[in-house]
Amino acid sequence: MLTIERIGEIAQKQTEGAPAQIRQIAADVLSGWANGHIQRAELCSIIDARIAQLPQSLKNRAESIRKKIRSSLSDAAVDSAQIHAGHRRTAKEIFQELNIGFTHVEAKGRGIVFFGSARTEAGSPFYEQARELGREVYRLLKSTSWSGAGPGQMQAALEGAKELGGNIAGVKIHLDRHQAAIEQDVSPVFNSVDEVVTCDHFDPRVTSLTDAGWPEKDLGEKGAFIFFPGAIGTLHELFVISVIKQLYKSSDGKDPHVPIIIMNYEDFYRHQLMQLQTCIDYKMVRKEELERIFRVCPDNRSALDVLADHYRVPSEKRDYTHRTLLPTGTLDDGAGI
């Protein structure tokens, strides 16, 4: 396959012995094209403009060289070279963003990663339940609280942790206004630039958040993934992380039993759970597999029990029962905040 580098070799051969100004045009245009600063459709007009700036004595020579280069290249080959270069740039960007994400996780510490709809408004039942759970999880485990750094329930959970002085961190996806109606800005719960990193690609964001919640067995870290009600993005993250746990594909040294908790407030996930039951019925997955992968919790108290059991929190430190809401939204009789 013809690449931009190969096209560069062809251009270099044709410009051998040409004046430096002509060779510089070829080098500049090819470099800009390879780096994505010049698009295929712009090549001709940019070359025309550069040649027009040459002294009259060099213009004919430059045009002659240009024709020789074009005669050895088809439009399809040039288009293919641009596509290939774009793929390589994307791979390089993803690699760079992964390194930034992993460095961020190491700096802020692994902990509890909260996922959920960005469209849940403050004051709504789901929002307030998420804020309560974020607060109580931090009180219980003292781990860094992570999210996708957006609004909604992601913000609510971190607000709760922050109320108790907890460390918070996030990995944000960059979205323009034509890409999403909301989520352009980093959640205001973050007040320090070093608490959030931003990605242009989804894969590094999800991979970084997966690393953020998956504790190292030998470091005494306490991690978990908690999924509040959400739509396509939340379900994508849920199943990506679930299949990693299902297939034991976490990195060496990671806890293979890290808790994944689905917050089934108001039976929100009933249809997804029914679909998984259908998969069981058709023998596409075993019930025992799903029970190993995640726990479904109807309320905050049961989720805190899962975490407390997993991390063997002594009974005297499980005082959340006196503060957390029951599924009906009421506190235990006589309980105080």
QUITA-V852346 format. One record per backbone hydrogen bond with DSSP energy under -1.0 kcal/mol. CO is the residue of the C=O (numbers start at 1). NH is the residue of the N-H. If there is no record, write none. Layout:
co:CO nh:NH
co:CO nh:NH
This chain:
co:3 nh:7
co:4 nh:8
co:5 nh:9
co:6 nh:10
co:7 nh:11
co:8 nh:12
co:9 nh:13
co:10 nh:14
co:11 nh:15
co:15 nh:18
co:19 nh:23
co:20 nh:24
co:21 nh:25
co:22 nh:26
co:23 nh:27
co:24 nh:28
co:25 nh:29
co:26 nh:30
co:27 nh:31
co:28 nh:32
co:29 nh:33
co:30 nh:34
co:31 nh:35
co:32 nh:37
co:32 nh:38
co:33 nh:36
co:39 nh:42
co:40 nh:43
co:42 nh:46
co:43 nh:47
co:44 nh:48
co:45 nh:49
co:46 nh:50
co:47 nh:51
co:48 nh:52
co:51 nh:54
co:55 nh:58
co:55 nh:59
co:58 nh:62
co:59 nh:63
co:60 nh:64
co:61 nh:65
co:62 nh:66
co:63 nh:67
co:64 nh:68
co:65 nh:69
co:66 nh:70
co:67 nh:71
co:70 nh:73
co:74 nh:78
co:75 nh:79
co:76 nh:80
co:77 nh:81
co:78 nh:82
co:79 nh:83
co:80 nh:84
co:81 nh:85
co:82 nh:86
co:83 nh:87
co:84 nh:88
co:85 nh:89
co:86 nh:90
co:87 nh:91
co:88 nh:92
co:89 nh:93
co:90 nh:94
co:91 nh:95
co:92 nh:96
co:93 nh:97
co:94 nh:98
co:95 nh:99
co:96 nh:100
co:97 nh:101
co:98 nh:102
co:99 nh:103
co:100 nh:104
co:101 nh:105
co:102 nh:106
co:103 nh:107
co:104 nh:108
co:105 nh:109
co:111 nh:224
co:112 nh:146
co:113 nh:226
co:115 nh:228
co:117 nh:153
co:121 nh:124
co:124 nh:128
co:125 nh:129
co:126 nh:130
co:127 nh:131
co:128 nh:132
co:129 nh:133
co:130 nh:134
co:131 nh:135
co:132 nh:136
co:133 nh:137
co:134 nh:138
co:135 nh:139
co:136 nh:140
co:137 nh:141
co:138 nh:142
co:144 nh:112
co:145 nh:169
co:146 nh:114
co:147 nh:171
co:149 nh:187
co:152 nh:156
co:153 nh:157
co:154 nh:158
co:155 nh:159
co:156 nh:160
co:157 nh:161
co:158 nh:162
co:159 nh:163
co:161 nh:164
co:161 nh:166
co:162 nh:165
co:167 nh:145
co:169 nh:147
co:170 nh:197
co:172 nh:199
co:176 nh:179
co:176 nh:180
co:187 nh:190
co:192 nh:195
co:195 nh:170
co:197 nh:172
co:199 nh:174
co:202 nh:206
co:203 nh:207
co:204 nh:208
co:205 nh:209
co:206 nh:210
co:207 nh:211
co:208 nh:212
co:209 nh:213
co:212 nh:111
co:215 nh:255
co:216 nh:219
co:224 nh:113
co:225 nh:261
co:226 nh:115
co:227 nh:263
co:229 nh:117
co:231 nh:235
co:232 nh:236
co:233 nh:237
co:234 nh:238
co:235 nh:239
co:236 nh:240
co:237 nh:241
co:238 nh:242
co:239 nh:243
co:240 nh:244
co:241 nh:245
co:242 nh:246
co:243 nh:247
co:244 nh:249
co:245 nh:248
co:251 nh:254
co:253 nh:217
co:255 nh:258
co:259 nh:225
co:260 nh:295
co:261 nh:227
co:262 nh:264
co:262 nh:297
co:263 nh:265
co:264 nh:267
co:265 nh:268
co:267 nh:270
co:269 nh:273
co:270 nh:274
co:271 nh:275
co:272 nh:276
co:273 nh:277
co:274 nh:278
co:275 nh:279
co:276 nh:280
co:277 nh:281
co:278 nh:282
co:279 nh:284
co:280 nh:283
co:286 nh:290
co:287 nh:291
co:288 nh:292
co:289 nh:293
co:290 nh:294
co:295 nh:262
co:297 nh:264
co:299 nh:303
co:300 nh:304
co:301 nh:305
co:302 nh:306
co:303 nh:307
co:304 nh:308
co:305 nh:309
co:306 nh:310
co:307 nh:311
co:308 nh:313
co:314 nh:317
co:315 nh:318
co:319 nh:322
co:320 nh:323
co:320 nh:324
co:326 nh:329
co:330 nh:326
co:332 nh:335
